[in-house]
């Protein structure tokens, strides 16, 4: 039994005593598990978004800031996780296999997070940053296996034109973690990686908006935390330019078809204006000599 479990049991006993001895409103306030420095903006089975106080009083974010949900959706879409573990399984026929990269968030998670993060940035003060958490429910392989969850979590804040997104946990699955802890090969790894990021890197596209050589943000708490710094104004410009090019590519086939129709129409008009042109070009039949 760990110290945290003992403390939790003690707190539960204390809360039961309060519920018996004090009015309900007073007991509920005393037993609240929400940190006084944390304000939940939204929470349900899919995840949560909240505001968290910056622990260092010398650090100030550029909040509040108004960014459109569509721009934040573009930010989330451009994030990928790259597995950088190397080993025999990475080599095929003497050639190194390409490192695997996966989207950090699914489409459903992006639709869930983007408007909530926009609301958080618009609501936050200079001494607050935004925390996010998304949860995916996983069904068992058969009816005898119970449901489990995967959790991806991190934080977000803006400083100047730079938007910092931090990932502190990637697809954490408590069931898989317990299985790994039972494996001797995993037990030999110290300390155990609960973040899912120890051998993974965070990438972002388009690279034109990515701020390279950026110092680590003060919100990084663990060595496994990963982050990107993105110039949100450049991201907006690059996104608009890409959308314009996509619209042009989509419109090109229609423009070509319209041009063909116009040429056909011109040909028909010319043909109707010179009806005897073809007959005049025909050679006269030779006279038959008796």
Protein Blocks (a to p, Z undefined) as FASTA:
>chain_A
ZZklmmmmmmmmmmmmmmmmmcfklmmmmmpcbdfkbccfbdcfkbccdddddfblkbcc
dbdddddfklmmmmmmmpccddfbdcfklpgghiacddddddfbdfklmmmmmmmmmmmm
mmpcfkbccddddddddddfblkbccdddddddddddehjbccdddfbghiafklmmmmm
mpmklmmpccddfkopmmcccddddfklpcghiacdfklmbfkbccddddfklmmmmmmm
mmmmmmmmmmmmmmmmmmmmmmmmmmmmmmmmmmmlmmmmpccdddddZZ
